[in-house]
Amino acid sequence: MKLKWPAEKDPDMILRFGNEVWKYHRVMNGKYVARALRVLAFLETSDRRTFRSLIRRIPHHIINLSPTLLAQTITAAAIVGHNPTKMYCRVRGSVLYQRLCRRLSRRVHEVGPHDLAQAVYSLMMVGSRQEYFFEQIVLCIMDDPLRFHLQQLAAFARAFKTLNFVPSVDILSLFADKTQLRGCSIDALATVAALGLGDLQNAALDILTSGVDDNIYTKREERYDDDDDALATAAINECSCDDIMLILRGVRNNEE
């Protein structure tokens, strides 16, 4: 039995909830500010005033946030469009990402692979390059590469490539389980086809070009998501223009 959100019965409930949060943000303490931002961001509700008020208070409470909540706050800030290049209340937007990543860098090993992959992919979407944070992630992957799914490693690799960060080791080369390609999204397959090497790259290209019925990838391509309600087909025409160009550049570089 699948539980339903009460908002499906009352479409205005989530919107009303988001607007009411603004009245109480000043009395929120510690981690509740970040939790409120996370909930409102993932529900895609509330207004700019509430989001800015919550984001402005988060730096004062970073010390109280758990590693998982730090990663989720990075993702939430990116979802609501917190731009690292703009000024917010005389403070550049990049300061929030810098402080969150600096704090999280000390405890990367305590964050689940899914939350970590979403945080890094979110940094890519807003164009925030956090080198020290990325280096700690690479070390975490090297310590235990089997902890991560190929989908997550592809998200890391794509973000590093987009932000012009060169890791100390090719993280895709640490992974040799081709069977996990069947559980990757189209953008992850495109990343493996472009940045992978050898058999792993060839297997990803085969799936993209021929279409395999048992390949599973998620509906949403803008960020990694591991929902169960995934499609069960794959073909090259599902790739975006960015995916195709990434594949072509990667294959050409490997041939050279």
Secondary structure, DSSP 4 states (H G I P E B T S, - for coil): -----GGGT-TTHHHHHHHHHGGGGGG--TTHHHHHHHHHHHHT-S-HHHHHHHHHHGGGGGGG--HHHHHHHHHHHHHTT--TTSEETTEETHHHHHHHHHHHHTTGGGS-HHHHHHHHHHHHHHT---HHHHHHHHHHHHH-GGGS-HHHHHHHHHHHHHTT---SS-GGGG---GGGGGG--HHHHHHHHHH--HHHHHHHHHHHHH--TT--B-S--SS----S--B----GGGS-HHHHHHHHHHHHHHH-
